[in-house]
Amino acid sequence: MSSRTPSSSLAHSERLAQSPVVRRGGQWWLVTGSGSILATDPTFTGELDRFDAAMAAADQTIAELRSQQDDPPTPHLGGQR
């Protein structure tokens, strides 16, 4: 089953990395210059879900590392080096 959607509605979508895939309303869509096709294969969409989760975890880790870099160093108290 496929559906075409107007490209203007893709503005409120979540693109997966730099791919031609977006998630809108909990569904994955393959996006081309001439329209969008709903992804319905459960194996394919499951892989997209797993990749999306891995990307989110990586983004979270990077955000935490950047936050740690922005924090001032804590002074070393009372111990010898």
ZINOR-V335060 format. One record per pair of residues at least 12 apart in sequence whose ideal C-beta (glycine too) atoms are under 7 Angstrom apart, sorted by the first residue. I is the first residue (numbers start at 1). J is the second residue. D is the distance in whole Angstrom. If there is no record, write none. Layout:
i,j,d
I,J,D
I,J,D
This chain:
i,j,d
1,38,7
1,40,5
2,37,5
2,38,6
3,38,5
4,35,4
4,36,6
5,35,7
5,36,5
10,22,6
10,31,6
10,36,7
16,48,7
16,51,7
16,52,6
17,55,6
20,32,7
21,48,6
28,45,5
28,48,5
